[in-house]
């Protein structure tokens, strides 16, 4: 579910739940607070997940790439040595 659909659904639910005698300005203010909180939450979650991914996979991905290159180089040397022994 994308954020816009979720925001619309929550807005509808809040409109139904808020008292009918509540002034329109206050209703809009409450809905705006909820919308901003949802957007802030989504942005914060995105930022934290991005930071986690960089921390988790940053140096390790580079290390894995270096190990893979070394393995390919050693495999090539082994094949070359075996070919020379024929």
MMTF fields as JSON, N, C-alpha, C and O atoms, coordinates in Angstrom:
{
  "mmtfVersion": "1.0.0",
  "mmtfProducer": "UNKNOWN",
  "numBonds": 343,
  "numAtoms": 344,
  "numGroups": 86,
  "numChains": 1,
  "numModels": 1,
  "chainsPerModel": [1],
  "groupsPerChain": [86],
  "chainIdList": ["A"],
  "bondAtomList": [4, 2, 8, 6, 12, 10, 16, 14, 20, 18, 24, 22, 28, 26, 32, 30, 36, 34, 40, 38, 44, 42, 48, 46, 52, 50, 56, 54, 60, 58, 64, 62, 68, 66, 72, 70, 76, 74, 80, 78, 84, 82, 88, 86, 92, 90, 96, 94, 100, 98, 104, 102, 108, 106, 112, 110, 116, 114, 120, 118, 124, 122, 128, 126, 132, 130, 136, 134, 140, 138, 144, 142, 148, 146, 152, 150, 156, 154, 160, 158, 164, 162, 168, 166, 172, 170, 176, 174, 180, 178, 184, 182, 188, 186, 192, 190, 196, 194, 200, 198, 204, 202, 208, 206, 212, 210, 216, 214, 220, 218, 224, 222, 228, 226, 232, 230, 236, 234, 240, 238, 244, 242, 248, 246, 252, 250, 256, 254, 260, 258, 264, 262, 268, 266, 272, 270, 276, 274, 280, 278, 284, 282, 288, 286, 292, 290, 296, 294, 300, 298, 304, 302, 308, 306, 312, 310, 316, 314, 320, 318, 324, 322, 328, 326, 332, 330, 336, 334, 340, 338],
  "bondOrderList": [1, 1, 1, 1, 1, 1, 1, 1, 1, 1, 1, 1, 1, 1, 1, 1, 1, 1, 1, 1, 1, 1, 1, 1, 1, 1, 1, 1, 1, 1, 1, 1, 1, 1, 1, 1, 1, 1, 1, 1, 1, 1, 1, 1, 1, 1, 1, 1, 1, 1, 1, 1, 1, 1, 1, 1, 1, 1, 1, 1, 1, 1, 1, 1, 1, 1, 1, 1, 1, 1, 1, 1, 1, 1, 1, 1, 1, 1, 1, 1, 1, 1, 1, 1, 1],
  "groupList": [{"groupName": "UNK", "atomNameList": ["N", "CA", "C", "O"], "elementList": ["N", "C", "C", "O"], "formalChargeList": [0, 0, 0, 0], "bondAtomList": [1, 0, 2, 1, 3, 2], "bondOrderList": [1, 1, 2], "singleLetterCode": "X", "chemCompType": "L-PEPTIDE LINKING"}],
  "groupTypeList": [0, 0, 0, 0, 0, 0, 0, 0, 0, 0, 0, 0, 0, 0, 0, 0, 0, 0, 0, 0, 0, 0, 0, 0, 0, 0, 0, 0, 0, 0, 0, 0, 0, 0, 0, 0, 0, 0, 0, 0, 0, 0, 0, 0, 0, 0, 0, 0, 0, 0, 0, 0, 0, 0, 0, 0, 0, 0, 0, 0, 0, 0, 0, 0, 0, 0, 0, 0, 0, 0, 0, 0, 0, 0, 0, 0, 0, 0, 0, 0, 0, 0, 0, 0, 0, 0],
  "groupIdList": [1, 2, 3, 4, 5, 6, 7, 8, 9, 10, 11, 12, 13, 14, 15, 16, 17, 18, 19, 20, 21, 22, 23, 24, 25, 26, 27, 28, 29, 30, 31, 32, 33, 34, 35, 36, 37, 38, 39, 40, 41, 42, 43, 44, 45, 46, 47, 48, 49, 50, 51, 52, 53, 54, 55, 56, 57, 58, 59, 60, 61, 62, 63, 64, 65, 66, 67, 68, 69, 70, 71, 72, 73, 74, 75, 76, 77, 78, 79, 80, 81, 82, 83, 84, 85, 86],
  "secStructList": [7, 7, 2, 2, 2, 2, 2, 2, 2, 2, 2, 2, 2, 2, 2, 2, 2, 1, 7, 6, 6, 1, 7, 2, 2, 2, 2, 2, 2, 2, 2, 2, 2, 2, 2, 2, 2, 2, 2, 2, 2, 2, 2, 2, 2, 2, 2, 2, 2, 2, 2, 2, 2, 2, 2, 2, 2, 2, 2, 2, 2, 2, 2, 2, 2, 2, 2, 2, 2, 2, 2, 2, 2, 2, 2, 2, 2, 2, 2, 2, 2, 2, 2, 2, 2, 7],
  "xCoordList": [0.859, 0.0, 0.901, 1.794, 0.66, 1.508, 1.026, -0.075, 1.865, 1.604, 0.377, -0.362, 0.155, -1.008, -2.316, -3.237, -2.401, -3.614, -3.822, -4.938, -2.731, -2.816, -3.27, -4.111, -2.713, -3.096, -4.574, -5.265, -5.056, -6.48, -7.367, -8.39, -6.975, -7.767, -7.825, -8.888, -6.662, -6.611, -7.426, -8.114, -7.35, -8.137, -9.623, -10.352, -10.077, -11.493, -11.898, -12.962, -11.054, -11.36, -11.404, -12.261, -10.483, -10.486, -11.707, -12.31, -12.072, -13.257, -14.502, -15.376, -14.569, -15.716, -15.672, -16.714, -14.473, -14.337, -14.442, -14.868, -14.056, -14.095, -15.533, -16.422, -15.732, -17.083, -17.606, -16.867, -18.881, -19.498, -19.578, -19.591, -19.632, -19.749, -18.399, -18.337, -17.321, -15.993, -15.902, -16.258, -15.432, -15.323, -14.43, -13.474, -14.755, -14.032, -12.542, -11.707, -12.207, -10.797, -10.024, -8.894, -10.629, -9.966, -9.854, -8.846, -10.879, -10.832, -9.676, -8.908, -9.561, -8.484, -7.117, -6.162, -7.026, -5.762, -5.361, -4.196, -6.311, -6.041, -5.612, -4.637, -6.338, -5.997, -4.617, -3.857, -4.294, -2.983, -1.868, -0.812, -2.1, -1.106, -0.854, 0.292, -1.909, -1.767, -1.032, -0.147, -1.392, -0.711, 0.781, 1.611, 1.115, 2.528, 3.258, 4.405, 2.615, 3.237, 3.499, 4.544, 2.552, 2.733, 3.884, 4.714, 3.937, 5.018, 6.362, 7.35, 6.405, 7.642, 8.107, 9.296, 7.174, 7.5, 8.058, 9.04, 7.433, 7.901, 9.289, 10.149, 9.514, 10.82, 11.897, 13.006, 11.574, 12.537, 12.878, 14.042, 11.862, 12.094, 12.97, 13.898, 12.678, 13.476, 14.929, 15.846, 15.134, 16.489, 17.234, 18.403, 16.568, 17.211, 17.545, 18.612, 16.645, 16.913, 18.071, 18.896, 18.122, 19.216, 20.543, 21.523, 20.579, 21.801, 22.21, 23.395, 21.237, 21.523, 22.099, 23.05, 21.535, 22.028, 23.455, 24.276, 23.761, 25.116, 26.087, 27.178, 25.694, 26.564, 26.75, 27.864, 25.667, 25.686, 26.461, 27.269, 26.219, 26.742, 27.884, 28.484, 28.205, 29.247, 30.603, 31.003, 31.322, 32.657, 32.648, 33.559, 31.627, 31.563, 31.415, 31.998, 30.642, 30.47, 31.796, 32.127, 32.563, 33.866, 34.815, 35.562, 34.795, 35.643, 35.28, 36.165, 33.998, 33.557, 34.021, 34.427, 33.96, 34.403, 35.904, 36.339, 36.692, 38.135, 38.449, 39.329, 37.746, 37.957, 37.617, 38.336, 36.524, 36.134, 37.209, 37.53, 37.765, 38.826, 40.054, 40.663, 40.422, 41.575, 41.333, 42.237, 40.126, 39.811, 39.882, 40.404, 39.369, 39.427, 40.869, 41.236, 41.689, 43.096, 43.821, 44.589, 43.585, 44.231, 43.744, 44.527, 42.46, 41.925, 42.594, 42.95, 42.761, 43.427, 44.872, 45.354, 45.57, 46.953, 47.016, 47.91, 46.096, 46.063, 45.833, 46.511, 44.879, 44.599, 45.822, 46.17, 46.474, 47.669, 48.778, 49.444, 48.989, 50.018, 49.689, 50.578, 48.436, 48.044, 48.218, 48.639, 47.894, 48.068, 49.549, 49.907, 50.415, 51.853, 52.432, 53.438, 51.822, 52.327, 51.997, 52.556, 51.136, 50.745, 51.885, 51.749],
  "yCoordList": [-1.174, 0.0, 1.232, 1.359, 2.139, 3.322, 4.354, 4.256, 5.327, 6.304, 7.158, 7.511, 7.491, 8.324, 7.598, 8.189, 6.327, 5.552, 5.413, 5.54, 5.151, 5.028, 6.343, 6.354, 7.438, 8.753, 9.032, 9.541, 8.704, 8.909, 8.052, 8.52, 6.806, 5.911, 6.412, 6.432, 6.816, 7.321, 8.605, 8.816, 9.46, 10.696, 10.387, 11.006, 9.444, 9.06, 8.494, 8.825, 7.648, 7.061, 8.126, 8.082, 9.077, 10.149, 11.042, 11.449, 11.346, 12.178, 11.502, 12.162, 10.195, 9.46, 9.402, 9.403, 9.351, 9.197, 10.517, 10.538, 11.616, 12.905, 13.342, 13.053, 14.029, 14.492, 15.447, 16.281, 15.312, 16.14, 17.6, 18.489, 17.857, 19.24, 19.953, 21.115, 19.258, 19.858, 20.854, 20.519, 22.066, 23.057, 22.553, 21.81, 22.968, 22.513, 22.848, 22.044, 24.011, 24.407, 23.444, 23.07, 23.047, 22.105, 20.724, 20.04, 20.312, 19.011, 18.99, 18.03, 20.062, 20.145, 20.172, 19.582, 20.854, 20.911, 19.521, 19.134, 18.783, 17.417, 16.529, 15.786, 16.607, 15.799, 16.167, 15.293, 17.452, 17.896, 17.371, 16.968, 17.376, 16.843, 15.364, 14.916, 14.619, 13.184, 12.971, 12.12, 13.739, 13.605, 13.883, 13.13, 14.98, 15.318, 14.242, 13.919, 13.691, 12.627, 11.39, 10.752, 11.054, 9.891, 10.117, 9.23, 11.304, 11.607, 11.632, 11.11, 12.233, 12.282, 10.878, 10.568, 10.044, 8.661, 7.91, 7.177, 8.093, 7.412, 7.902, 7.098, 9.204, 9.751, 9.293, 8.949, 9.289, 8.853, 7.373, 6.982, 6.561, 5.133, 4.921, 4.113, 5.645, 5.53, 5.905, 5.205, 7.005, 7.468, 6.449, 6.159, 5.909, 4.933, 3.647, 3.072, 3.192, 1.976, 2.194, 1.305, 3.378, 3.695, 3.694, 3.122, 4.334, 4.359, 2.952, 2.617, 2.134, 0.753, -0.027, -0.791, 0.161, -0.548, -0.134, -0.978, 1.144, 1.616, 1.06, 0.611, 1.089, 0.567, -0.936, -1.448, -1.631, -3.089, -3.568, -4.491, -2.955, -3.498, -2.691, -3.128, -1.548, -0.698, -1.377, -1.855, -1.434, -2.027, -3.522, -4.026, -4.224, -5.658, -5.963, -6.925, -5.152, -5.367, -5.166, -5.922, -4.152, -3.901, -5.049, -5.482, -5.543, -6.666, -7.914, -8.627, -8.18, -9.343, -9.231, -10.222, -8.023, -7.816, -8.092, -8.718, -7.63, -7.868, -9.355, -9.859, -10.055, -11.499, -12.219, -13.128, -11.819, -12.439, -12.221, -13.142, -11.015, -10.736, -11.596, -12.121, -11.742, -12.568, -14.024, -14.694, -14.519, -15.909, -16.118, -17.135, -15.176, -15.297, -15.261, -16.0, -14.4, -14.309, -15.621, -16.114, -16.185, -17.443, -18.595, -19.476, -18.599, -19.626, -19.538, -20.557, -18.317, -18.13, -18.609, -19.242, -18.309, -18.764, -20.285, -20.884, -20.913, -22.368, -23.002, -23.961, -22.467, -23.0, -22.824, -23.731, -21.671, -21.43, -22.41, -22.944, -22.657, -23.604, -25.02, -25.743, -25.424, -26.761, -26.917, -27.97, -25.867, -25.92, -26.04, -26.749, -25.353, -25.391, -26.759, -27.152, -27.492, -28.799, -29.875, -30.968, -29.626, -30.64, -31.041, -31.885],
  "zCoordList": [0.0, 0.0, 0.0, 0.839, -0.949, -0.976, 0.033, 0.576, 0.265, 1.323, 1.032, 1.952, -0.223, -0.566, -0.26, 0.306, -0.629, -0.341, 1.168, 1.671, 1.873, 3.327, 3.953, 4.851, 3.477, 3.985, 3.741, 4.623, 2.559, 2.253, 3.152, 3.651, 3.355, 4.2, 5.638, 6.258, 6.16, 7.532, 7.653, 8.652, 6.639, 6.652, 6.717, 7.492, 5.919, 5.933, 7.291, 7.814, 7.854, 9.155, 10.249, 11.131, 10.188, 11.182, 11.03, 12.023, 9.798, 9.582, 10.153, 10.714, 10.004, 10.542, 12.07, 12.724, 12.632, 14.079, 14.838, 15.993, 14.197, 14.894, 15.111, 14.309, 16.189, 16.534, 15.464, 14.941, 15.152, 14.118, 14.539, 13.687, 15.83, 16.289, 16.386, 16.787, 16.019, 16.03, 14.87, 13.74, 15.139, 14.06, 12.922, 13.149, 11.702, 10.503, 10.581, 10.166, 11.103, 11.212, 12.111, 11.798, 13.215, 14.121, 13.489, 13.666, 12.756, 12.068, 11.07, 11.018, 10.278, 9.287, 9.958, 9.454, 11.088, 11.815, 12.313, 12.211, 12.844, 13.315, 12.15, 12.259, 11.037, 9.868, 9.332, 8.916, 9.342, 8.869, 9.769, 9.282, 11.074, 12.017, 11.737, 11.736, 11.503, 11.227, 9.904, 9.817, 8.876, 7.575, 7.708, 7.199, 8.402, 8.581, 9.376, 9.067, 10.385, 11.183, 10.328, 10.456, 9.462, 8.588, 7.61, 7.409, 7.002, 6.068, 6.778, 6.26, 7.955, 8.727, 9.088, 9.009, 9.478, 9.825, 8.621, 8.74, 7.475, 6.265, 5.867, 5.506, 5.929, 5.572, 6.547, 6.137, 7.828, 8.839, 8.649, 8.73, 8.398, 8.173, 6.949, 6.976, 5.877, 4.654, 4.925, 4.496, 5.633, 5.932, 6.794, 6.539, 7.805, 8.687, 7.947, 8.156, 7.085, 6.315, 5.349, 5.142, 4.765, 3.846, 4.59, 4.114, 5.762, 6.567, 6.985, 6.973, 7.351, 7.745, 6.575, 6.744, 5.4, 4.217, 3.896, 3.537, 4.021, 3.742, 4.769, 4.417, 6.041, 7.097, 6.932, 7.05, 6.664, 6.565, 5.347, 5.441, 4.234, 2.984, 2.395, 1.413, 2.943, 2.384, 2.333, 1.272, 3.443, 3.439, 3.125, 2.47, 3.588, 3.344, 1.858, 1.358, 1.157, -0.279, -0.99, -1.904, -0.583, -1.182, -0.878, -1.756, 0.346, 0.737, -0.06, -0.533, -0.209, -0.982, -2.426, -3.032, -2.977, -4.359, -4.483, -5.449, -3.516, -3.539, -3.42, -4.118, -2.55, -2.394, -3.689, -4.104, -4.33, -5.592, -6.654, -7.405, -6.724, -7.69, -7.42, -8.352, -6.143, -5.788, -6.16, -6.66, -5.92, -6.265, -7.774, -8.231, -8.546, -10.001, -10.492, -11.406, -9.885, -10.265, -9.953, -10.78, -8.777, -8.397, -9.265, -9.619, -9.61, -10.497, -11.867, -12.46, -12.361, -13.655, -13.598, -14.537, -12.495, -12.344, -12.287, -12.885, -11.587, -11.479, -12.845, -13.213, -13.59, -14.928, -15.821, -16.577, -15.741, -16.557, -16.185, -17.071, -14.891, -14.453, -14.913, -15.361, -14.809, -15.25, -16.758, -17.237, -17.494, -18.953, -19.302, -20.243, -18.55, -18.812, -18.489, -19.078, -17.57, -17.175, -18.203, -18.12, -19.146, -20.137, -20.941, -21.827]
}
